[in-house]
Structure formats: C-alpha cells, structure tokens
Amino acid sequence: MSCRNTIEEISSYLNGELDPELKRTIEAHLKMCHNCRVVLDTTRKTIELYCDGKLFPLPDVVRSRLHEALERKWQGKKQ
C-alpha cells in the first residue's frame, strides 16, 4: 500500500470503518512508514483536541509570533 492510499484512508481507519483486510494492510504499512505514523498520530491528536472542546491559551510570545507570521502572509497575498 502506498503512502497516498494510506493517508486517504486515515479517517476511515480512525473511525473503525474499514474492512478487516484493508485495516491489516494499513497497519502493516504504518509499521514500516514513519511519515504515515506521524500523519496518523497528528490526525488522532487533532481530533481529540477538537472534540474535547477546551481552549488552550497561547503564551504571549507564541501569540505575537503567530500574528506576525499571519500578517506577513496576508501582506504577501495583497501584492
């Protein structure tokens, strides 16, 4: 199974909506592919954070850096 196919099925995998054979194929790929494991773990954590519904305050330094990065990106698109 390719990385592309694995990533296309990540949502179904996490929801437990795969047939057993496809699930085994994906799990075999995940054992060998670090990048797909990272995508899986990140997706799982994002869902957990989103579903938890709790807001986490950003430290002022992080908030400022994020704001500056977004401002630079926005200015670049205006030109």
C-alpha positions, 0 to 999 in steps of 0.5 A: 500500500502506498503512502497516498492510499494510506493517508486517504484512508486515515479517517476511515481507519480512525473511525473503525470503518474499514474492512478487516483486510484493508485495516491489516494492510494499513497497519502493516504499512504504518509499521514500516512508514514513519511519515504515515505514523506521524500523519496518523498520530497528528490526525488522532491528536487533532481530533481529540483536541477538537472534540474535547472542546477546551481552549488552550491559551497561547503564551504571549510570545507564541501569540505575537509570533503567530500574528506576525507570521499571519500578517506577513502572509496576508501582506504577501497575498495583497501584492 
